[in-house]
């Protein structure tokens, strides 16, 4: 495929710039249009605020309280955490509860095994999308960027500053950036 692999990380400079919305829309579009199975991983394990949305609960209406964090802590197996939200070829791995040491856990051998397993087991017919936290807020996206084949960067129109974007790109230097998505633009495209 065009990415040269099957995994994409979605991040941005700041919280609430539309990463989750972008990840969900991309995942649903790929599942419906390209006949590929999409594994959408909620890899934002930071303490959530009132603006943050948990995609399994808030967008798909599932009642999953466990997820990736439970797997990383050795409390659950991945097959027990996967959920189909009612869209053919779309599978969710919810975040689970927030973890203060998420960057450390993302760098753990357990996470390495998980990524290798999900990337290699279904490499020909599955796309894995990791919905991550913001890059200027924590180290999580940098750690996750080691595992993915490409990075999609979300920029909020009239909010993300040039300085923030420049700093983010410096942090991602040498990483496989696929491109940017400008989100929340009020400009109309004809």
Secondary structure, DSSP 4 states (H G I P E B T S, - for coil): -TTSSSEEEEEESSTTSSHHHHHHHHHHHHHHHS--EEEEEEE--SPP-TT---IIIIIT-------HHHHHTTS--GGGTEE--SSTTEEEE---S--TTHHHHHTSHHHHHHHHHHHHHTTTTEEEEEEE--TTT-SHHHHHTTT-SEEEEEEETTTS-HHHHHHHHHHTTTS-EEEEEEES--PPP-
